Amino acid sequence: ARTQGANWTARASLQCAQGTFQQLGDLKIGDGGLRFSPRLGDDQPHLRVYVQRCPAVPWVKALVPELKARQEMAKVYDPTGRTDEIGQAIRLEINVPGEVVTSDVNPTGRGVEAAHERKRAYLVLPVKAVLEAGEELLWDISWR
């Protein structure tokens, strides 16, 4: 749609990605910093997601703009100036064919949340926490 009577000076947008995968074990994001290891033949299928953490982790850069860009977009999102940055968290969701039984992450950290609802497991990761040096996070999901 065309706009009349306004000169836009800035833009901000939200990005979401959704997909299906033939072989989840083959999926790697950001040079393998986010990788998936399914075990599907057991009585209780299981998925382990390995989440690499470090200041220059490539998988975060593949999903989230740099801090400066997020701070600039916050000015567009909230012209009052109360919001310092947007895109402060990454939410990963996995839909499975059965009812999710567990969704846990180790080690835990400030703002890191693993949970589930029906056939969906999700992991919320603060960008700041992932960009800190630390041991790899393990997100385990099981379902029946």
C-alpha positions, 0 to 999 in steps of 0.5 A, spaced: 500 500 500 502 506 498 502 512 503 501 519 502 503 525 507 508 521 510 516 521 510 518 514 513 525 515 517 526 508 520 523 501 520 523 495 524 521 488 523 520 482 526 522 475 523 520 468 524 522 462 520 518 456 520 520 449 517 520 442 516 525 437 516 526 430 512 532 428 517 532 433 523 539 430 525 542 433 519 540 440 521 545 445 523 544 452 524 550 457 524 556 452 523 553 447 527 553 451 534 545 449 534 545 442 532 539 436 533 540 429 535 534 425 535 533 418 538 526 416 535 527 408 535 525 408 543 519 407 547 519 414 549 522 418 543 527 423 545 531 429 542 537 433 544 539 440 542 546 442 543 546 450 544 553 453 543 554 459 547 560 464 546 561 472 544 561 470 537 557 464 536 555 464 529 548 461 530 545 467 534 548 472 528 544 467 523 537 469 527 538 476 531 541 482 528 547 486 532 546 489 538 546 496 535 541 495 530 536 492 535 537 498 539 536 503 533 529 498 532 527 499 539 526 507 537 522 505 532 518 500 536 517 504 542 518 512 540 517 514 548 524 511 549 522 506 554 525 500 550 532 500 550 532 494 545 528 489 541 529 482 540 532 480 546 530 473 546 530 467 541 524 462 542 526 455 539 519 451 538 519 444 536 513 440 534 513 433 535 508 427 533 506 425 540 504 429 547 511 432 550 513 429 556 519 433 558 522 439 556 529 441 560 535 445 559 542 444 563 545 448 565 540 453 567 541 460 567 538 467 568 532 468 563 533 461 560 526 457 560 524 450 557 517 448 557 512 444 553 505 445 552 501 439 548 505 437 542 510 443 542 516 444 546 520 451 547 526 454 549 527 461 550 534 464 550 536 471 552 541 473 547 545 476 552 546 469 556 547 466 549 553 471 547 556 470 554 562 465 554 560 458 558 558 451 557 554 448 551 546 448 553 543 441 552 535 442 551 532 435 552 525 433 549 521 427 550 514 425 548 510 419 547 
